[in-house]
Amino acid sequence: MNDGMASQYTSEHSGGATSGTVVFVGAGPGAADLLTVRAARAIGEADVVIWAASLVHEDVLEHAGPGAEIVDSAKLPMEGVLPYYRRAAEEGLRIARIHSGDPALWGAMQEQVEACAELGLEVEVIPGVSAFSAVAAIAQRELTVPEVAQSVILTRLGGGKTPMPEGEEVREFARHGTTMALFLSAARSGRLQEELVEGGYPPETPCVVAYQATWPEELVVHCELGELEATVKEHRLWKHTLVLVGPALNAGGTRSHLYHPGHFHTHRRADREARRRLREARRGA
């Protein structure tokens, strides 16, 4: 594996030999300069670059080599992409398959990895910046604020194109009261708001609604949960929209122990007096 980051698969039917490579590239939320160095290099080295114009900003194609074949997969089903993978296996080509955000999240990647394995292709997966990270950065908020929220739940509203497994309803996740990032849910903002409130979030819980984060058309709006549906509908948002919700989005006044002078680790000794005060604070918590 490359630097411990790449995932490689070889078909059992190929006897261990590979004749081509498919690199699944996380393109991040939109801005081409949020690609990792590894992602840009993979696109530049590809014989064929497959991307979806409906999900990925065209600026990422600036990294493609001058002789690369560019394929827009926006109108292609899985069966329309497979012929390119077969060509890669037959001709020893290198394909960069660009996915929006991070391929590990709602990327329909796994079924493609399995198809590549059957064809005897080598596979590499390059992570990308997820939209929830990008939106948090735009809002300049930490999603895991000490004493407020130490977990982040990534999910989507049930009832869409992909069935949700039993027990993964938004209202159930909401009972934890921590930070949630909700993908693919803006088109049903009324139901989303209802489930979040039913799950236990107070109506005044802060929300961040982001449309096409890091794109030129970016729109980021702050509101309270009780105004979520109205806010989404006011701006006519229904796709390319992510919602962050949770008390960490407006919390402050707390401090991480990691950089407290009373905290010690392998590279730093604790200040004795600060260490004593930190222990007292913990006992009183």
Short mmCIF file of the C-alpha atoms (twelve columns), coordinates in Angstrom:
data_MODEL
# 
_entry.id   MODEL 
# 
loop_
_atom_site.group_PDB 
_atom_site.id 
_atom_site.type_symbol 
_atom_site.label_atom_id 
_atom_site.label_alt_id 
_atom_site.label_comp_id 
_atom_site.label_asym_id 
_atom_site.label_seq_id 
_atom_site.Cartn_x 
_atom_site.Cartn_y 
_atom_site.Cartn_z 
_atom_site.pdbx_PDB_model_num 
ATOM 1   C CA . MET A 1   0.000   0.000   0.000   1 
ATOM 2   C CA . ASN A 2   1.173   3.564   -0.706  1 
ATOM 3   C CA . ASP A 3   2.203   5.161   2.606   1 
ATOM 4   C CA . GLY A 4   -0.353  2.995   4.375   1 
ATOM 5   C CA . MET A 5   -3.205  4.959   2.788   1 
ATOM 6   C CA . ALA A 6   -4.010  3.086   -0.406  1 
ATOM 7   C CA . SER A 7   -6.363  0.129   -0.465  1 
ATOM 8   C CA . GLN A 8   -5.422  -2.438  -3.077  1 
ATOM 9   C CA . TYR A 9   -7.480  -5.355  -4.258  1 
ATOM 10  C CA . THR A 10  -6.586  -8.139  -6.707  1 
ATOM 11  C CA . SER A 11  -9.051  -10.576 -8.209  1 
ATOM 12  C CA . GLU A 12  -8.769  -14.154 -7.055  1 
ATOM 13  C CA . HIS A 13  -9.492  -15.119 -10.639 1 
ATOM 14  C CA . SER A 14  -6.472  -13.267 -12.024 1 
ATOM 15  C CA . GLY A 15  -3.839  -15.337 -10.267 1 
ATOM 16  C CA . GLY A 16  -2.510  -12.240 -8.508  1 
ATOM 17  C CA . ALA A 17  -1.756  -10.348 -11.750 1 
ATOM 18  C CA . THR A 18  -3.161  -6.909  -12.493 1 
ATOM 19  C CA . SER A 19  -3.327  -5.226  -15.880 1 
ATOM 20  C CA . GLY A 20  -4.574  -1.781  -14.984 1 
ATOM 21  C CA . THR A 21  -5.439  0.528   -12.113 1 
ATOM 22  C CA . VAL A 22  -8.494  2.428   -10.939 1 
ATOM 23  C CA . VAL A 23  -7.855  5.188   -8.423  1 
ATOM 24  C CA . PHE A 24  -10.907 6.433   -6.527  1 
ATOM 25  C CA . VAL A 25  -10.139 10.068  -5.834  1 
ATOM 26  C CA . GLY A 26  -11.858 12.117  -3.156  1 
ATOM 27  C CA . ALA A 27  -12.366 15.525  -4.754  1 
ATOM 28  C CA . GLY A 28  -13.477 17.252  -1.584  1 
ATOM 29  C CA . PRO A 29  -16.513 19.533  -1.319  1 
ATOM 30  C CA . GLY A 30  -15.883 21.580  -4.459  1 
ATOM 31  C CA . ALA A 31  -12.912 23.942  -4.458  1 
ATOM 32  C CA . ALA A 32  -10.128 22.448  -6.565  1 
ATOM 33  C CA . ASP A 33  -7.449  23.688  -4.172  1 
ATOM 34  C CA . LEU A 34  -8.912  21.461  -1.443  1 
ATOM 35  C CA . LEU A 35  -7.738  18.375  -3.290  1 
ATOM 36  C CA . THR A 36  -4.905  16.597  -1.544  1 
ATOM 37  C CA . VAL A 37  -1.507  16.565  -3.219  1 
ATOM 38  C CA . ARG A 38  -1.923  12.822  -3.749  1 
ATOM 39  C CA . ALA A 39  -5.325  13.326  -5.386  1 
ATOM 40  C CA . ALA A 40  -3.999  15.962  -7.796  1 
ATOM 41  C CA . ARG A 41  -1.088  13.682  -8.720  1 
ATOM 42  C CA . ALA A 42  -3.433  10.742  -9.354  1 
ATOM 43  C CA . ILE A 43  -5.590  12.826  -11.696 1 
ATOM 44  C CA . GLY A 44  -2.502  14.077  -13.510 1 
ATOM 45  C CA . GLU A 45  -1.173  10.536  -14.043 1 
ATOM 46  C CA . ALA A 46  -4.470  9.077   -15.332 1 
ATOM 47  C CA . ASP A 47  -5.087  7.932   -18.897 1 
ATOM 48  C CA . VAL A 48  -8.824  8.290   -18.294 1 
ATOM 49  C CA . VAL A 49  -10.497 10.689  -15.859 1 
ATOM 50  C CA . ILE A 50  -14.093 9.890   -14.938 1 
ATOM 51  C CA . TRP A 51  -15.976 12.594  -13.073 1 
ATOM 52  C CA . ALA A 52  -19.609 13.627  -12.499 1 
ATOM 53  C CA . ALA A 53  -20.285 17.205  -13.588 1 
ATOM 54  C CA . SER A 54  -23.379 17.231  -11.387 1 
ATOM 55  C CA . LEU A 55  -21.335 16.634  -8.219  1 
ATOM 56  C CA . VAL A 56  -17.747 17.731  -8.835  1 
ATOM 57  C CA . HIS A 57  -16.547 21.205  -9.810  1 
ATOM 58  C CA . GLU A 58  -14.922 21.320  -13.239 1 
ATOM 59  C CA . ASP A 59  -11.848 23.077  -11.848 1 
ATOM 60  C CA . VAL A 60  -10.533 19.703  -10.637 1 
ATOM 61  C CA . LEU A 61  -9.983  18.794  -14.293 1 
ATOM 62  C CA . GLU A 62  -7.190  21.363  -14.441 1 
ATOM 63  C CA . HIS A 63  -5.021  18.658  -12.884 1 
ATOM 64  C CA . ALA A 64  -5.658  16.227  -15.744 1 
ATOM 65  C CA . GLY A 65  -2.867  15.531  -18.215 1 
ATOM 66  C CA . PRO A 66  -3.111  17.003  -21.734 1 
ATOM 67  C CA . GLY A 67  -3.667  13.587  -23.304 1 
ATOM 68  C CA . ALA A 68  -6.180  12.247  -20.779 1 
ATOM 69  C CA . GLU A 69  -9.593  11.087  -21.915 1 
ATOM 70  C CA . ILE A 70  -12.257 12.962  -19.908 1 
ATOM 71  C CA . VAL A 71  -15.548 11.183  -19.246 1 
ATOM 72  C CA . ASP A 72  -18.564 12.841  -17.608 1 
ATOM 73  C CA . SER A 73  -20.426 10.136  -15.704 1 
ATOM 74  C CA . ALA A 74  -23.330 12.355  -14.612 1 
ATOM 75  C CA . LYS A 75  -25.698 10.632  -17.027 1 
ATOM 76  C CA . LEU A 76  -24.186 7.162   -16.770 1 
ATOM 77  C CA . PRO A 77  -25.412 4.317   -14.562 1 
ATOM 78  C CA . MET A 78  -22.918 1.856   -13.109 1 
ATOM 79  C CA . GLU A 79  -23.218 -0.177  -16.315 1 
ATOM 80  C CA . GLY A 80  -22.057 2.840   -18.302 1 
ATOM 81  C CA . VAL A 81  -18.841 3.138   -16.301 1 
ATOM 82  C CA . LEU A 82  -17.907 -0.561  -16.319 1 
ATOM 83  C CA . PRO A 83  -16.760 -0.573  -19.977 1 
ATOM 84  C CA . TYR A 84  -13.999 1.878   -19.043 1 
ATOM 85  C CA . TYR A 85  -12.862 -0.445  -16.270 1 
ATOM 86  C CA . ARG A 86  -12.814 -3.344  -18.734 1 
ATOM 87  C CA . ARG A 87  -10.685 -1.264  -21.104 1 
ATOM 88  C CA . ALA A 88  -8.316  -0.493  -18.255 1 
ATOM 89  C CA . ALA A 89  -7.924  -4.219  -17.609 1 
ATOM 90  C CA . GLU A 90  -7.437  -5.058  -21.285 1 
ATOM 91  C CA . GLU A 91  -5.084  -2.184  -22.159 1 
ATOM 92  C CA . GLY A 92  -3.280  -1.621  -18.867 1 
ATOM 93  C CA . LEU A 93  -4.742  1.848   -18.404 1 
ATOM 94  C CA . ARG A 94  -4.804  3.991   -15.296 1 
ATOM 95  C CA . ILE A 95  -8.192  5.502   -14.448 1 
ATOM 96  C CA . ALA A 96  -8.902  8.293   -11.980 1 
ATOM 97  C CA . ARG A 97  -12.496 7.925   -10.792 1 
ATOM 98  C CA . ILE A 98  -13.304 11.233  -9.103  1 
ATOM 99  C CA . HIS A 99  -15.862 11.258  -6.292  1 
ATOM 100 C CA . SER A 100 -17.239 14.310  -4.550  1 
ATOM 101 C CA . GLY A 101 -16.284 14.748  -0.899  1 
ATOM 102 C CA . ASP A 102 -14.761 11.592  0.542   1 
ATOM 103 C CA . PRO A 103 -15.355 8.307   -1.323  1 
ATOM 104 C CA . ALA A 104 -16.047 6.527   1.971   1 
ATOM 105 C CA . LEU A 105 -19.268 8.503   2.519   1 
ATOM 106 C CA . TRP A 106 -22.259 7.913   0.237   1 
ATOM 107 C CA . GLY A 107 -19.926 7.437   -2.702  1 
ATOM 108 C CA . ALA A 108 -21.300 4.194   -4.197  1 
ATOM 109 C CA . MET A 109 -17.666 3.137   -4.209  1 
ATOM 110 C CA . GLN A 110 -17.845 -0.346  -2.729  1 
ATOM 111 C CA . GLU A 111 -19.751 -1.877  -5.619  1 
ATOM 112 C CA . GLN A 112 -17.169 -0.424  -8.012  1 
ATOM 113 C CA . VAL A 113 -14.273 -1.795  -5.979  1 
ATOM 114 C CA . GLU A 114 -15.854 -5.226  -6.172  1 
ATOM 115 C CA . ALA A 115 -16.280 -4.903  -9.934  1 
ATOM 116 C CA . CYS A 116 -12.627 -3.885  -10.299 1 
ATOM 117 C CA . ALA A 117 -11.534 -6.897  -8.267  1 
ATOM 118 C CA . GLU A 118 -13.438 -9.207  -10.587 1 
ATOM 119 C CA . LEU A 119 -11.618 -7.644  -13.549 1 
ATOM 120 C CA . GLY A 120 -8.221  -8.095  -11.920 1 
ATOM 121 C CA . LEU A 121 -7.628  -4.357  -11.587 1 
ATOM 122 C CA . GLU A 122 -5.503  -2.796  -8.899  1 
ATOM 123 C CA . VAL A 123 -7.465  -0.295  -6.809  1 
ATOM 124 C CA . GLU A 124 -6.289  2.674   -4.805  1 
ATOM 125 C CA . VAL A 125 -8.533  4.899   -2.684  1 
ATOM 126 C CA . ILE A 126 -7.511  8.480   -1.939  1 
ATOM 127 C CA . PRO A 127 -9.506  10.202  0.813   1 
ATOM 128 C CA . GLY A 128 -10.992 13.645  0.345   1 
ATOM 129 C CA . VAL A 129 -12.198 16.503  2.518   1 
ATOM 130 C CA . SER A 130 -15.812 15.808  3.453   1 
ATOM 131 C CA . ALA A 131 -18.450 18.518  3.164   1 
ATOM 132 C CA . PHE A 132 -19.097 18.444  6.912   1 
ATOM 133 C CA . SER A 133 -15.466 19.371  7.583   1 
ATOM 134 C CA . ALA A 134 -15.588 22.120  4.976   1 
ATOM 135 C CA . VAL A 135 -18.777 23.610  6.424   1 
ATOM 136 C CA . ALA A 136 -17.337 23.570  9.943   1 
ATOM 137 C CA . ALA A 137 -14.273 25.400  8.622   1 
ATOM 138 C CA . ILE A 138 -16.399 28.005  6.855   1 
ATOM 139 C CA . ALA A 139 -18.428 28.540  10.027  1 
ATOM 140 C CA . GLN A 140 -15.176 28.593  12.047  1 
ATOM 141 C CA . ARG A 141 -16.596 26.133  14.536  1 
ATOM 142 C CA . GLU A 142 -15.103 23.138  16.294  1 
ATOM 143 C CA . LEU A 143 -17.642 20.304  16.265  1 
ATOM 144 C CA . THR A 144 -16.234 18.617  19.398  1 
ATOM 145 C CA . VAL A 145 -16.212 21.353  22.027  1 
ATOM 146 C CA . PRO A 146 -15.000 20.192  25.467  1 
ATOM 147 C CA . GLU A 147 -17.813 19.605  27.982  1 
ATOM 148 C CA . VAL A 148 -20.420 20.211  25.245  1 
ATOM 149 C CA . ALA A 149 -20.017 17.613  22.484  1 
ATOM 150 C CA . GLN A 150 -17.341 14.989  21.988  1 
ATOM 151 C CA . SER A 151 -18.936 13.042  19.155  1 
ATOM 152 C CA . VAL A 152 -20.075 13.806  15.603  1 
ATOM 153 C CA . ILE A 153 -22.841 11.770  13.964  1 
ATOM 154 C CA . LEU A 154 -22.846 11.645  10.157  1 
ATOM 155 C CA . THR A 155 -26.175 10.511  8.741   1 
ATOM 156 C CA . ARG A 156 -29.075 11.277  6.421   1 
ATOM 157 C CA . LEU A 157 -32.834 11.327  6.627   1 
ATOM 158 C CA . GLY A 158 -34.543 8.038   5.877   1 
ATOM 159 C CA . GLY A 159 -37.027 7.544   3.071   1 
ATOM 160 C CA . GLY A 160 -34.788 8.628   0.198   1 
ATOM 161 C CA . LYS A 161 -33.462 6.645   -2.745  1 
ATOM 162 C CA . THR A 162 -31.404 4.381   -0.508  1 
ATOM 163 C CA . PRO A 163 -33.306 2.560   2.275   1 
ATOM 164 C CA . MET A 164 -32.066 3.180   5.807   1 
ATOM 165 C CA . PRO A 165 -31.217 0.173   7.978   1 
ATOM 166 C CA . GLU A 166 -33.492 -0.386  10.955  1 
ATOM 167 C CA . GLY A 167 -32.516 1.685   13.982  1 
ATOM 168 C CA . GLU A 168 -30.790 4.462   12.038  1 
ATOM 169 C CA . GLU A 169 -33.588 7.030   12.161  1 
ATOM 170 C CA . VAL A 170 -32.602 10.659  12.654  1 
ATOM 171 C CA . ARG A 171 -34.833 10.960  15.718  1 
ATOM 172 C CA . GLU A 172 -32.938 8.100   17.380  1 
ATOM 173 C CA . PHE A 173 -29.540 9.631   16.686  1 
ATOM 174 C CA . ALA A 174 -30.846 12.991  17.913  1 
ATOM 175 C CA . ARG A 175 -31.362 11.549  21.393  1 
ATOM 176 C CA . HIS A 176 -27.594 11.742  21.911  1 
ATOM 177 C CA . GLY A 177 -27.767 15.550  21.809  1 
ATOM 178 C CA . THR A 178 -24.314 15.870  20.247  1 
ATOM 179 C CA . THR A 179 -23.229 17.370  16.923  1 
ATOM 180 C CA . MET A 180 -24.918 15.941  13.842  1 
ATOM 181 C CA . ALA A 181 -24.076 16.427  10.171  1 
ATOM 182 C CA . LEU A 182 -27.046 15.649  7.932   1 
ATOM 183 C CA . PHE A 183 -26.432 14.899  4.291   1 
ATOM 184 C CA . LEU A 184 -28.961 14.419  1.474   1 
ATOM 185 C CA . SER A 185 -31.875 15.654  3.574   1 
ATOM 186 C CA . ALA A 186 -32.642 19.262  2.615   1 
ATOM 187 C CA . ALA A 187 -35.415 18.341  0.177   1 
ATOM 188 C CA . ARG A 188 -37.479 17.148  3.163   1 
ATOM 189 C CA . SER A 189 -36.549 19.882  5.609   1 
ATOM 190 C CA . GLY A 190 -39.917 19.787  7.382   1 
ATOM 191 C CA . ARG A 191 -39.554 16.145  8.289   1 
ATOM 192 C CA . LEU A 192 -35.904 16.684  9.184   1 
ATOM 193 C CA . GLN A 193 -36.764 19.441  11.627  1 
ATOM 194 C CA . GLU A 194 -39.572 17.359  13.086  1 
ATOM 195 C CA . GLU A 195 -37.376 14.311  13.723  1 
ATOM 196 C CA . LEU A 196 -34.579 16.367  15.255  1 
ATOM 197 C CA . VAL A 197 -36.991 18.021  17.687  1 
ATOM 198 C CA . GLU A 198 -38.753 14.741  18.461  1 
ATOM 199 C CA . GLY A 199 -35.362 13.229  19.211  1 
ATOM 200 C CA . GLY A 200 -34.689 15.798  21.894  1 
ATOM 201 C CA . TYR A 201 -32.938 18.822  20.438  1 
ATOM 202 C CA . PRO A 202 -34.525 22.028  21.791  1 
ATOM 203 C CA . PRO A 203 -35.972 24.337  19.090  1 
ATOM 204 C CA . GLU A 204 -33.281 26.917  19.910  1 
ATOM 205 C CA . THR A 205 -30.444 24.506  19.050  1 
ATOM 206 C CA . PRO A 206 -28.096 26.218  16.563  1 
ATOM 207 C CA . CYS A 207 -27.917 25.008  12.975  1 
ATOM 208 C CA . VAL A 208 -25.683 25.765  10.013  1 
ATOM 209 C CA . VAL A 209 -27.210 25.228  6.565   1 
ATOM 210 C CA . ALA A 210 -24.681 25.141  3.735   1 
ATOM 211 C CA . TYR A 211 -25.373 24.998  0.010   1 
ATOM 212 C CA . GLN A 212 -22.494 24.018  -2.323  1 
ATOM 213 C CA . ALA A 213 -19.853 24.709  0.297   1 
ATOM 214 C CA . THR A 214 -16.563 26.021  -1.197  1 
ATOM 215 C CA . TRP A 215 -18.143 26.446  -4.673  1 
ATOM 216 C CA . PRO A 216 -18.452 29.953  -6.182  1 
ATOM 217 C CA . GLU A 217 -22.215 29.688  -5.514  1 
ATOM 218 C CA . GLU A 218 -21.670 28.886  -1.845  1 
ATOM 219 C CA . LEU A 219 -24.383 29.915  0.597   1 
ATOM 220 C CA . VAL A 220 -24.041 29.392  4.343   1 
ATOM 221 C CA . VAL A 221 -26.885 30.377  6.670   1 
ATOM 222 C CA . HIS A 222 -27.114 30.190  10.464  1 
ATOM 223 C CA . CYS A 223 -30.460 29.591  12.147  1 
ATOM 224 C CA . GLU A 224 -32.111 27.884  15.099  1 
ATOM 225 C CA . LEU A 225 -33.576 24.421  14.716  1 
ATOM 226 C CA . GLY A 226 -37.090 25.776  15.080  1 
ATOM 227 C CA . GLU A 227 -36.454 27.842  11.932  1 
ATOM 228 C CA . LEU A 228 -34.729 25.145  9.897   1 
ATOM 229 C CA . GLU A 229 -37.593 24.293  7.546   1 
ATOM 230 C CA . ALA A 230 -38.421 27.940  6.915   1 
ATOM 231 C CA . THR A 231 -34.767 28.795  6.296   1 
ATOM 232 C CA . VAL A 232 -34.257 25.989  3.796   1 
ATOM 233 C CA . LYS A 233 -37.440 26.847  1.915   1 
ATOM 234 C CA . GLU A 234 -36.724 30.578  1.951   1 
ATOM 235 C CA . HIS A 235 -33.483 29.968  0.078   1 
ATOM 236 C CA . ARG A 236 -35.012 27.216  -2.085  1 
ATOM 237 C CA . LEU A 237 -32.439 24.631  -1.136  1 
ATOM 238 C CA . TRP A 238 -33.043 20.977  -1.963  1 
ATOM 239 C CA . LYS A 239 -29.777 19.495  -3.197  1 
ATOM 240 C CA . HIS A 240 -26.043 19.994  -2.576  1 
ATOM 241 C CA . THR A 241 -27.031 21.115  0.912   1 
ATOM 242 C CA . LEU A 242 -25.666 19.960  4.260   1 
ATOM 243 C CA . VAL A 243 -27.058 20.737  7.709   1 
ATOM 244 C CA . LEU A 244 -25.023 20.854  10.911  1 
ATOM 245 C CA . VAL A 245 -26.935 20.857  14.178  1 
ATOM 246 C CA . GLY A 246 -25.950 20.723  17.828  1 
ATOM 247 C CA . PRO A 247 -25.021 22.810  20.875  1 
ATOM 248 C CA . ALA A 248 -21.334 22.941  19.907  1 
ATOM 249 C CA . LEU A 249 -22.173 25.316  17.064  1 
ATOM 250 C CA . ASN A 250 -22.471 28.285  19.413  1 
ATOM 251 C CA . ALA A 251 -20.745 27.002  22.545  1 
ATOM 252 C CA . GLY A 252 -17.758 28.714  24.083  1 
ATOM 253 C CA . GLY A 253 -15.970 29.365  27.333  1 
ATOM 254 C CA . THR A 254 -14.609 25.848  27.767  1 
ATOM 255 C CA . ARG A 255 -11.047 24.661  27.426  1 
ATOM 256 C CA . SER A 256 -9.429  21.482  26.177  1 
ATOM 257 C CA . HIS A 257 -7.143  19.816  28.699  1 
ATOM 258 C CA . LEU A 258 -4.732  18.915  25.904  1 
ATOM 259 C CA . TYR A 259 -3.087  22.344  25.937  1 
ATOM 260 C CA . HIS A 260 -3.679  23.069  29.606  1 
ATOM 261 C CA . PRO A 261 -0.393  23.764  31.468  1 
ATOM 262 C CA . GLY A 262 -1.466  21.132  34.007  1 
ATOM 263 C CA . HIS A 263 -1.610  18.402  31.383  1 
ATOM 264 C CA . PHE A 264 1.489   16.366  30.598  1 
ATOM 265 C CA . HIS A 265 2.495   13.955  27.866  1 
ATOM 266 C CA . THR A 266 5.628   12.446  26.368  1 
ATOM 267 C CA . HIS A 267 6.912   15.776  25.053  1 
ATOM 268 C CA . ARG A 268 5.828   18.155  27.805  1 
ATOM 269 C CA . ARG A 269 5.953   18.255  31.596  1 
ATOM 270 C CA . ALA A 270 3.021   19.648  33.569  1 
ATOM 271 C CA . ASP A 271 3.219   22.766  35.714  1 
ATOM 272 C CA . ARG A 272 2.682   21.526  39.289  1 
ATOM 273 C CA . GLU A 273 0.313   24.260  40.418  1 
ATOM 274 C CA . ALA A 274 -1.686  24.081  37.221  1 
ATOM 275 C CA . ARG A 275 -1.816  20.300  37.598  1 
ATOM 276 C CA . ARG A 276 -3.237  20.654  41.097  1 
ATOM 277 C CA . ARG A 277 -5.931  23.084  39.939  1 
ATOM 278 C CA . LEU A 278 -6.822  20.825  37.041  1 
ATOM 279 C CA . ARG A 279 -7.295  17.843  39.391  1 
ATOM 280 C CA . GLU A 280 -9.498  19.918  41.701  1 
ATOM 281 C CA . ALA A 281 -11.608 21.008  38.754  1 
ATOM 282 C CA . ARG A 282 -12.064 17.394  37.664  1 
ATOM 283 C CA . ARG A 283 -13.128 16.322  41.138  1 
ATOM 284 C CA . GLY A 284 -15.659 19.132  41.286  1 
ATOM 285 C CA . ALA A 285 -17.117 18.317  37.859  1 
# 
